[in-house]
Structure formats: structure tokens, C-alpha cells
Amino acid sequence: MSAQLYVVATPIGHLDDITYRAINILKSVSLIAAEDTRQSAPLLKHYNIATPLTACHDHNEESKIKSIIEKLQSGEDVALISDAGTPLISDPGFKLVRAAQQAGIRVSPIPGACAAIAALSCVGLPSDRFTFIGFLPSKATQRQNQLQQLKNKPETHIFYEAPHRIVDCLKDLVEIFGADRAIGFAREITKTFETIVQKPAAELLTFVEQDHHQQKGEIVLVVAGNNQPQNHEQQQTDQLLKRLLQDLSVKSASQLAADLTGMKKKELYQRALELQDQ
Ligand code: SAM
């Protein structure tokens, strides 16, 4: 059988959270491509894995790909790991996987821990439909713009957030998503000081602000979707009509609103009449 690239999930905290198969694969391959060889060394030592390591991260992935693909093409198996959890999930590896696929090399997942899924599985928010956002932009304006785009979506959202930005991020969530939006907070999953809570946004902000321990470590935020999207749409339509009514007749305002939104003119006309009387 020809060589394979294995994409191997490693623990996100507790060292026991790795599969038997992952350990066997890591022992049997010719080379482990690791995001940071120093980070992975304790795990490999713990499981007596003596396979040679090479660093493969965002800054050298392009140049490393060629030699790794050559190794695979010469018939030697390679495993890809990241510092923690599943490679490629807010971690490097995409370019290597794509290059291997394009070279006709079989890429096999060795599934395991992923902080996003671990958090989603235990914060008690709807898990039937969700969007994984990963890290929000670090600049406040960009973060706020992205949150504005997400605030009316009905599905659950999963964010990774750095501890030094958690308070600012929660403040933006309260401001943009509203004080009552339910948020799951999963910190230090599988580690000694694991914290899993779910609270309305404003209460969660207070909880995190008042306990500086909650502003440390690794954090996943799971944010409930907007379950009142129609109300919000209605609010936006009302806002538009109110503004147009400041300068236009009911007829012209509803016609222009219909042109802009694609909504039915008759409905907008009725609503404009109601708003005018308020
Ligand atoms: N590939 C990883 C995975 O599968 O989850 C994610 C890597 S990403 C660079 C690191 C981020 O994942 C952290 O900043 C944090 O948001 C989240 N994370 C990783 N481990 C975690 C843990 N034990 N508890 C909570 N969040 C964690």
C-alpha cells in the first residue's frame, strides 16, 4: 500500500485524551510534522514515541511541504500534529493536506480532541446547527464589524478567544448581541481549573470581570443563535420606514422601502401608516 499522511488529533489538556490508534500511528510513521516540536515533546515522551520530529508551522509550511511530499512519495508514512487538538482547526496544516491530496497521496484523519466540539458538547446550547468562527479579529473595530454580521444568524456560534481579550470580547457581545443572549463559556477544558458555565451575556461579563482567574488560560465561547430573527428584521424595517417618513409621504416612503428591501409595498404602506400614528 502506498504511503499515507495521517492528520492526528492530540489532547487539548489532559494527556489521556488521545486514542490508542493515534499513539500507534505516531509510533509507526517515519516522521511527525509538528506545529512546534518543543510543545509536542512532552506528549511524545509521555507515550514513549521516539519518531523523528520536524517543525511545520504557518511560517515555514510552504518550504516544508516539498520535502514532506517527497518523503510520502518515496513510500514513507508521515503524521501531522498541532500543539493541541485537531490540526487545521485554527491551526496550521491546510497547505500540507491540500498539497498531499493534489499529489494523489491518501490523507487519513485520526480523530480526537477538538476544543470547539468539546465546548459545544457540554454548555447546554443548541448543537444541531452551528458555525465555527475560530478567533475573532484582535482589533476592536474589525471584531465589532464581524459580530454585527453574525448577530442575527439563527445558529449557534463557536469562538476561540485569547484570555487577554476575553473581557473586551464579552463587552462587545453584550453591546451587539444584547445582554440576554445566552453564552457558554468553556475554559481550560480537561485541565485542573476547568470552568464550564452558561449565562446571559451581561451576567457572564460580570462573572468574568469579577474573577480574574476566569481571564486566564484557554477559552471557548459558544454563543446562542438569534431565535427572534423576525423581530429583528421588523425592527430594521421600522427603522428604515421611520427615517424615510421624516422626509417623505407614506406613499413615497413605502415605495422607496419596497425598492430597497424587496418587501411588498402594500405591507410596508400599512406599517408606515401605523408608525406615522405612533
Ligand atoms: N486545534 C485546536 C482544537 O482542535 O481545538 C485549537 C487550536 S487554537 C490555536 C487554540 C485555541 O483553542 C485556544 O486559544 C482556545 O480558544 C481553544 N482551546 C484549546 N484548548 C482548549 C482548552 N483546553 N480549553 C478551552 N479552550 C481551548
Residues whose N, C-alpha, C, O or C-beta is under 5 A from the ligand:
A	BS01	SAM	I12 G13 A84 G85 T86 P87 I89 S90 D91 A113 C114 A115 A116 Y160 E161 A186 R187 E188 I189 E218 I219 V220
